Amino acid sequence: MTKAAIGQRLTFEAYLNHDDGTDTHYELVAGELAEMPPESRLNSQISFFLALELAKLIPSDHICHKDTEIEVTGVQAQVRLPDLMVLSEELAVMLGDRRGTITREMPPPVLVVEVVSPGKANEERDYRYKRSEYAARGISEYWIVDPQQAKVSVLTLVAGFYEAEEYTGAAIVQSQFEALVLTADQVLRSHK
């Protein structure tokens, strides 16, 4: 394992071998390590609630909760660590028991969920950068759960671009997982 300093440009392979001797989680953004601060309790509860609801509908080995990273397209090496992902059958088999890394050669997950943390930089990352990265990666559905704005955005991939629908209050969130019947309030207030 190698050790790299924050600000040093890494290849995807160097990122996979990176070990700084801590439990710090990183994303790789434009070839640089970007430290992921600990999630707020609210954000973790929302993504965990969604994982539990999805586990009622699909095999649990198709659900990745804060433990699997995905290589996305960028000018430099890029790796994201989503809050929640749902894998296809083929991808679940490919990952098996190896490191939770989905490379560009692998099929994309069928769903990625990001829960927006407070702050302008976090909003920009989830609404703008990840939106284009996940679309380029071919992820058919991307949810942006935003507790600060009290809304759930479901982005569906159509001809290479995401079309967004926003849900608030008692509106039922529409998803490719038709049996998942949740209102925006249920998702946003799952911690209560």
CORVENHU-V786113 format. One record per residue. RES is the residue in one letter. PSI is psi as a letter, one per 30 degrees, with the letter a starting at -180 (none if undefined). Layout:
RES:PSI / RES:PSI
This chain:
M:k / T:l / K:k / A:k / A:k / I:k / G:f / Q:k / R:k / L:l / T:l / F:e / E:e / A:e / Y:e / L:f / N:f / H:k / D:j / D:g / G:g / T:l / D:g / T:k / H:k / Y:l / E:l / L:j / V:j / A:h / G:g / E:k / L:k / A:j / E:k / M:j / P:l / P:k / E:l / S:l / R:e / L:e / N:e / S:e / Q:e / I:e / S:e / F:e / F:e / L:e / A:e / L:e / E:e / L:e / A:f / K:f / L:f / I:l / P:k / S:f / D:f / H:f / I:k / C:j / H:j / K:g / D:g / T:k / E:l / I:k / E:k / V:l / T:k / G:l / V:e / Q:a / A:k / Q:k / V:k / R:l / L:i / P:l / D:e / L:k / M:l / V:k / L:l / S:l / E:e / E:e / L:e / A:e / V:e / M:e / L:e / G:b / D:g / R:a / R:k / G:i / T:k / I:j / T:l / R:f / E:f / M:l / P:l / P:l / P:l / V:f / L:k / V:k / V:k / E:k / V:k / V:k / S:l / P:k / G:k / K:e / A:e / N:e / E:e / E:e / R:e / D:e / Y:e / R:d / Y:e / K:e / R:e / S:e / E:e / Y:e / A:e / A:f / R:f / G:g / I:j / S:f / E:k / Y:k / W:k / I:j / V:j / D:j / P:e / Q:e / Q:g / A:h / K:l / V:k / S:k / V:j / L:k / T:k / L:k / V:j / A:h / G:f / F:l / Y:k / E:k / A:k / E:k / E:k / Y:k / T:l / G:b / A:g / A:k / I:k / V:k / Q:k / S:l / Q:f / F:i / E:f / A:f / L:j / V:j / L:k / T:l / A:e / D:e / Q:e / V:e / L:f / R:g / S:f / H:f / K:none
